[in-house]
Amino acid sequence: MTSKIQEEFVWLELKPQQRFKDDQENQVLKIIQYATEFAFFVFRNKSEMRLMVRTTDKDRNLFGTIDGLTVERIDPPHFERMITKYLALKNHFMVPLVDLVKIVKSDIYSKFWQESSRCMMACFVQDQTKKISNAIHSKVTSLESRMSKKNAIFSSKRKSDLAGAKSKLTGHNLYNCFIVFGVETTLHEFSELEAEKRNSVNQEKILFENHITNLKKDLTGKQFKKEYKKQNQIHHDNVKKIKNVFKLEVKRSSADIAQSAKTLDDIINAVLLNSFSHRITSRKIRFIHGEKTFKQKLAELFSVKSIDPHTFMPQKLHSKSLALSDVELAFFLSFPQEKDIQTINFGVGVTPTFVHSPAQDLSMTDLTMQCDPHQVSSEDQGRLNRSICDSLKVRCEKCGIPIHIKKDGKN
């Protein structure tokens, strides 16, 4: 599976630099209007936030075109032990989500940063402009035909939806999107807990039976009968303790799941706290890695569906799909604004400071050494270099944060 991932997709991490600003315009629009398919991840860890992209090899360079972003290739990340939900439309997909005249941002970064739990948002995106345009055009034509008939009554909201659908067809790329929110929890698979409990009970039973066998060899019939009754009670007490321990673990896991589910719903509601929230619903889904087992496929027929975040790409377009225009998609795929840069750590240590671009790195070749009227000896120059590397603190004139000089390959 790993070779398949490396062959089909490239994973990148996007790190905002100190000077990066995206307050006035949503610069991600410059990328998504050229990309055919990709997945965008916002992952809030304990002490940092990461922006990650899974894209095709031919589109990988697009994400390095935004000024003020450092783009690094990374290994596929792991999203484990998360409860997850994806967004679906309550109404048909021709209804626009945001005002196409104005770019809106979800402010996802500050909302995630306020959470103590690990949480994430993933947007799986595929450009299907022609297919979605045809579907919307068909619905618009059908609705206009019904409205033209006598005695047809349509609400002002339906008429507004129709006008919005028409505007969505003009001058916009259209994307089939699958948007997932997740919150990490300490949940256990209850089937695993049950199996572990059975194993512990069986181990206790084996110990008891072996002990009884040895007692039978060493004791008389009367002594054995008395001791057996005593050991049997101890055995039952031990089994009861084992079951109680796992019962408490199941109860604790259930409470963790319930709390994580509440946190997840609160995050989704906060992100969707706008004029189109009434059009969105959320449904459970599960992250899995690798090929689905027969058991997982069987479970999906009766319960929660699952996707592999390393390989998943939305293919099936249906009435509940999030079929979004480029502007609508940019609502979820916004880059961080200046206020986010100042308060959130995007993967550089534990303090909210950020890397400079390579062009701003200071090296020893930038320094002029002079001792008038003497020429600086190589020995003095070496001592000065070591002293500067050890103690010099220079602040960048553009942003004011310290610039670190590299020494022996280290900062």
C-alpha positions, 0 to 999 in steps of 0.5 A: 500500500505504501508504494501505491501511495508514494506513486499516486500522491505526494504529501506536503506540509505548508508552513506560514512564515512570519510575514505571511498575510491572507486577511484581504484575499483568500490566496488559496483560490490561486491554487484550487482554480488550477488543481484537478484533485487534492486533499487539504488537512488542518491538524491541531496537535497538542502544541502546534497546528499543521497544514498538510496537502495530499496532491498529485505529482503534477500539481505539487508545485502549485502550492509553492507559488504562494508568497510567504509559505514554506512548502516541505515534502513529508511522509503520510501522516497518521490519523488514528483513534478519531471519531469523525463526521463528514458534511452532506447537504440537506438539499440538492447540490445546486444550492450555493453555500456562500455569496459568490460575490464575496469570499468568506472564510471559516476561521477554522484555525482559531476555533481549532486552537481553542480546543484542548483535544487533537482535532482535524479537518480534511477536504477531499477535492476533485474538479468535476466542473463539466459533470456538476454544471450539467447536473445543475443546468438540468435541475435549473431547467426543470425548475424553470419549467415548473415555475412557468406553468400556471398555478405553480407556487414557489416560495421566495426562498426557492426562487432565491435558490434558483437565482443562486444556482444560475450564478453558480454556473457562471465563471466558476470551477465546480468541485466534488468535495468530501469534507471531514471533521475529526476529534481524537479520543481515548476510545477502544474498540469494544470488540477488542476490549471484549476479546481482552476480557475473555483472554484474561478470564481464560488465563485465570481459569487455566491457573485455577485448574492447574492449581486444583490438579496439583492440590488433588495430588497432594491432599486427602479427599477430605482436605481436598474437598475443603480446599477446593471450596476455598480456591473455587471462591477465590477463583470466582472473586478473581473472575469478578474483579477482571470483569469489573475492571473491563466494565469500568474501562468500557464505561470510561471509553463510552464517556470519552466517546460521548465527550469527544462526540460533543466536542466534534459537534461543537466544532462543526457547529462553530465552523458552520455558524453562518447563513448556510448552516441550515443546509448542512448535515453531518454523518458518521464516518470512520478512518481506516488505513489500507485495504478494507477487510471483509469484516469492515465491508460487512459492517458498512452495510449496517453501520458506519462507512469508512474511508482511507485518508491516504488514498480516498478521492470522491468519485460518486456524485449524488444529490447530497454531495458537496458540489462546491464552486471555487469560492464556496470551497475556499470557505473551508480551505482558507489560509491563516490570517495575520491574527492566526500567525501571531497566536498559533504555532504552525510547527516551529517549536513550542512558541508561536514563532515561524521560519524565514524563507531561505532568502532571509537566512543569514550566513557567515558570508554576509559579514565583513570582518575588518581590523583597521589598520591590521588585516584580520588573521585566519586564527582571529577570524575563526575565533570571531566566527565561533564567538558570533555563532555562539552569542550573536542575536540578530533580529530580522528588520522585516518582522523583528524575530531573532535570526538564528545562524546555522553552525555545523548543520544545526541552528 
